[in-house]
Amino acid sequence: MLLWGVIHLMYVVLFWAFHIDLPAYASIPLVALLVAGVAVPTPAAVGAFHKAAQIGLVTLFGIDNDVAVAFAIVSHTIGFLPLGALGALLLVREGLTFAALRRLGETPGGPLHEDRTL
């Protein structure tokens, strides 16, 4: 519940930052649409997340399209960059590189190896 509360708060703050005059509870249907957008299989949810945010803000709340697109880009960046940075820091801390991870994934029987035999 705490995580959902933080997500809700982030969107309320973004409403304020973008001068979007919506009540705090407006983030609930928006987040529901964003969850559906993230479920669409695209790399790092790029595109699907943004379209879901745009549709939600424009269609449900009548927000200007340009503001909705900017809101989508900023909210995705706020959600994605800290996790990416943390992942990169943990890779460095563990002494791993992307090349080492790739080799690990290609190692037969390794934790990331996909057995393609029938």
Salt bridges, closest charged atoms under 4 A:
GLU94 OE2 - ARG93 NH2 3.60
GLU114 OE2 - ARG116 NE 3.71
